[in-house]
């Protein structure tokens, strides 16, 4: 079995470190809606990443990372982000807390 000459393990490791460290810097999951830093890239919903896939990923490193995350999630391999979430204290809450008080007629 021949190895893929285009695969660089150190580059892949750096990409995974960047995915763990970077937060969404703009848009629906950016710091304006999820202060103070935005949502971790690995917690972005697949549907949001699919939108970028259809419309085009942003230029630069953020676009590269979003595309990698999209492919990982689309392939059903999201469990690779499990250790990142664990180190961060769990999955990011993407919905506001709901008031759980109920009023029943008497």
Buried (B, 14 or more C-beta within 10 A) or exposed (E): EEEEEEEEEEEEEEBBEBBBEBBBEEBBBBBEEBEEEBBBBBBBEBEBBEEBBEEEBBEEEBEBBBBBBBEBBEEEEBEEBEEBBEEBEEEBEBEEEEEEEEEEEE
